[in-house]
Amino acid sequence: MKMSFRWYGKQDSISLEHIRQIPNMKNIVSAVYDVPPGEAWPEESIQELYRDITAAGLEFKVVESVPVHEDIKLGLQNRDTYIDNYIDTIARLSKIGIEVICYNFMPVFDWTRTQLDKQLEDGSTALVYYKEQLKKMDPVYSDLSLPGWDTSYTREELQALISKYTELGEAGLWSNLEYFLNRVIPAAEEHGIKMAIHPDDPPWSIFGLPRIITNEANLDRFLNLYDSEANGITLCSGSLGCTSDNDMVKLAAKYTSLNRVPFAHLRNIKIHENGDFEESAHISSYGSLDMAAILQALYKNGFTGYIRPDHGRMIWGETGKPGYGLYDRAIGSTYLSGIWEMLEKSGGK
């Protein structure tokens, strides 16, 4: 297991020097953030990012993420141009030693929460998903904007995009994902990179849009679209674990044993009886997931990939990008590293 930390480049309020001081932290997960989706990343930008990270005494082996253009997901006529650009980016990333590329195939919107600063009982704030709040959210006719969402669309463009996906449906999205994999995975194999799809977050339809990377059956279907160890999963406990229908321990064991988990996002989630959920501290007792059992499943099934602590709470008065503060993610990574050390010393017991 190799512990890593997401860093948003020079515009990140958290410095590489501070990240390096986290115990057992050796790897940075990052990306080139100033290139529009669909365009190939310039070699100069990739090299600059690599130099910044390695100059701070850290390694850069995982990219999160290389966005997939909406025209690829929709299967539009010019998708091959964008896929060619994606393959060019894969080739350029291989030159600096990138081993894993995390990406997603979520239509229009990335991860979705309904509140970014819910105050918890201990005074910290966290990201939450409440169904009643979602009912009041309208991505087309309001000024709604959440981290990770592409805000470059006009209201009319967004409305048209949502309509196209509604017409496409799940069957069409599956077909377009298979087309993408058939083009991209051979390139990843050639360049020694593992592609790791991120599950839909949350793993169900929102705003009427199809979502397909949601549960065990769909993960099986995804892996069978292109049977290669270069076609893998980002095992995200905070996404798949948003619903008790997904057994995270089982999923961790199953897909690690198949050698299809090169990257994992680990965080805890507190699920309410009505299906609402709150992001919590990493420790098992603070949420609904058994973090120790998830790590044990990874360890026993030979996981050797990269782990990063996912969204953290804001604690100790810290301000910054919601879910991506320094302190709680540092605590979370140390907690995860401690469990892993005990697993190594006990032989997984």
N, C-alpha and C positions, 0 to 999 in steps of 0.2 A: 504494500500500500504506500502510495506517495501522496502526502498532504499538499494541498494547493489552496490558493486564495485568489478570488477574482479581483482584478484591478482594472479600472476604467481609463487607464492612460494618464497623460499629464494633467488632464482636467479633473481627475479624481482628487477629492479633498484628502484622501488617505495616501500617505507617501510610501514608496517602496521601502524606505529605511525603517518605517514603523512596522510594516508587514514582516520584514526580515527578523524583527525582534520577537515574533511569536514563536514559542518553542516548537520544534519539529517542522517549521515552515520552510520549504525549500523551493516551491514551484509557484509560478504565477499563471493564472488563466486570464487571457485578455484578447483583444481584437483591434482591428483598425476601424475606428468609429466614424471617420469623416468621409467615407466613400458611400455613395447612394447604393441601396440594394440593387443587385444585378450587374454592377460594374466590377471588373477585375481589380483586385487590390494592387496598387503600385508596389513594385519591389522596394523602392526607396522607403515607403511607409512601413513595410514589413521589417526591413532591416533596421530602421530607426527604433521601432518598438523593441526589437530583439536586443539592440545595443543598450537601451535604457534599462531593461530588465536584468541583463547579465552584468552590467556595470554595478548594479546594486547587490551583486552576489547571489542572485536567484536564477532559477532555470525557467525557460519558457518552452513548454512541450504541448500545451493544450490551448486551442483557440475556441473561444465561445463569444460570439458565434459568427459563422459566415452566413448571412441572411439569404434565404431562398426567395427570389423575386415572385411577386404575386402572379405574374404571367405564367411562370412554371407551374405553380399550384393549380391555376385555372386551365392549363393546357392550351394556351393561346398560340397563335401562329408563330410568334417570334420567340417562343420559349427556348429553341435551340441556341439562339444567340446568347441568351443569358446563361444557359448551361455551359456553353463554351467558355464564357467568362469565369464561371464557377470552377471549371476544370483548370483554367489558367491559374486561378488563386490557389488551388490545391498544389499545383506544381511549384509555385513560388514559395508557399509555406514549407514545403518539404526541404527546400534549400537551407532553412535555418533549423531543421531538425524537429519540426512539429510532428507529433505522434498521433494526436487525436483532434478531430474537429467536431464540436458539438453544434447542432443546428436543430431547427424545428420545422414542422410542416403545418403550423396553425394558421388558418385563414385570417387575414387582416390584423387580428389582435394577438399580442403575445400574452404573457401571464396576466391574469385578471384578479384583482381584489376590489372590494367595495369601499374599503377605508384603509388609509395608510398609516394612521396614527391613533389607533384604538388604545386607550389607556387600560392596562391590565391591573390586576389587584395589587401588584407590587410597585406600581407607579411607572413601570416601563411602558413603552408604546410599541405596537406591533401591527403587522398587516393582517387584515381579517376579510372574510367573505360571508356576508349576511344576505340571505335571499330577499328579505324585505327591502334592503338597500338596493339590490340589483334591479328590482322592479321599477325603481325610480331613475335608473340610469338609461340614458338614450344617447348612444354614440354618434348619431346623425344630427339630431336637432338640439343638442346641448353642447357646451364647451368642455365636455368630458375628455380628460386626458390622463393617462396613467403611464408610469415608467415602462419602457419597453415597447410602447405603441408608436407606430409611425404616424406622426402628426402633420405630415406634408400634404395630405389629401385635403382638397376642398370638400365642403359639405356635399356637393353634388357628386363628386368623384367617389366619396365614401359610400354614399347611398347606392350608386351604380355598382360598386364593387361588392357590396353585401348582396345585392340582387343577383349578381352573377354566381356567387357561391351558393345561394339558396337554390338556384336553378341547377347548379352542378350536382349538389348533394354528396352524400358519402361515397356512393359508387364511383362517381366521377373523380373525387379526390383520391380515392385508392388507385384508380387507373393512372392518374397523373403522377402520383408518388412512385409507382412502379416504373414509369417511363424515366423519371429522374434518376432512380437508383440504377437502372440499366445503363445509363450514360455515365454516372458519376463513380459508382463503386469500382469498375475496372481501372479508372484513373487513380483512385485511392489505393488500390492494390499495387499498381505500378510504382507509386511513390512512397509506399510503406506507411500509409496513414490509415487510421481507423475512423470511420464516420460513426457518430454516436447520436442518434436522434433523441431529442428531448420530448418527453411525454407532454400531451396537452395539459394545460394548467389553468383552471381545474379540468379534470378529465371527463368533461361532459359538454354538450353544446351550450353556447352562450349567444344571445342576440340572434338566435335562429341559424347560426352558422354551423356547418358540419365540423365535427372533430372526431378523429379516428385513432389516435395513439392514446388509448384510454384505459385498457384493461388487459388481462392475461391473454384472452382469445385474440385480441387485436394485435398484441405484441407478437404472438406466435405467427399470425398472418403476415405481419410486417417482415419478420425475419425470413419467412419462407418466400417473400418476393424476390430476394436475391440471397442465395445461400452462400455466405462468405463471412469469415471472421472480420473482414473490413466493414461489414454492414452490421453495426451494433447499436446498443442502447445506452443513453445516459440514464442510469437508474436514479430517479429523483424521488426520494421518499416524501418530499413536500408537495409533489404533484400527484403521483399515483396514490400517495397516502392520504389525500384529501377525502377519500371515501373509504369506509370500512369494508366495502365490497372487494377492495384490493388487499390481499394478504402480502404485506411487504416482505416479511421473512421468507415466505415461499417464493416470491418473485426474485428476491436477491439470490437465493440458493439455485433456483432453476436456471436463470440466465447467466449466472457466473459459471456454473458447471458446463454450460455450452460455450464458454469463452466468448460471450457476446456483450460483456460489460466492461468497456475500457475506461469508463468515467462514471463517477457517482456523485450526486448532490445529496447531502444528508442534513436534514433538519427535522424537528418534531412538529406535529400538528395536533391541536386539541379539537376533536370533532364533537359537535353537539348532537343531541338526539334528532333534531329537525334537519340535519344535514349542513347547518352552518359550520364554519370552522375558523379557528384563530391560530396564527403562527405563535409558537411558544419557545421557551428556552429549550436547548437541545436535550437536556436530561430526560430520561424516559418518564419519570413521574410527573413531569410538567405537561405532558401531552397524551395522545392516544396511541403512540407508536412505541414499540419496544426497541429502542436504539441499540442496546447491547445485543439483542437477538439478531437484528439486521446485520450488524458488524460480524457477529459470529458466523452467520450464514455466508457472508462474503469470504471470511477467512477460511472456513472449512472447505469451501469449494474453489479455493486457489486464486482468489482475487489478487492481482498484482498491478492494477491500474491506479488511476488518480481519483482522489476524493477531495471535495471541497465542502466546507460548511456553507450551507445555503443561507437564505435570508435570516438575518438576526433581528432581534428587537433593538430599539434605541434605548440605551441605558446611560445612567450617570450624566444626564444632561447633554449627551451628544446630539448634534444635528448633522444632517447630510442627506444623501440619497436614501430614500426609504428602503429598508431591508438590507442596506449595504454599509452600515456603520462598521467601525473597527472593533469596538470593545466586545460586543456580544458574539460576533463571528470568531474573534480570537479565543474567547472562552470556549465556544463550541468546538473549535478545532482542537484545542487542548484536551477537552473531554473525550473527543473521538480518538485522539492519539493515545490517551491513557487506556481506553478500552482495548485498543489494538495491541498495545504493549503487553497487557495481561493475557490476551489471546495467544500472542507469540510465546510468552513464557510458560503458559499452561498447555500448549499444544491444542488450543481451540476449546478448552473446557471452560 
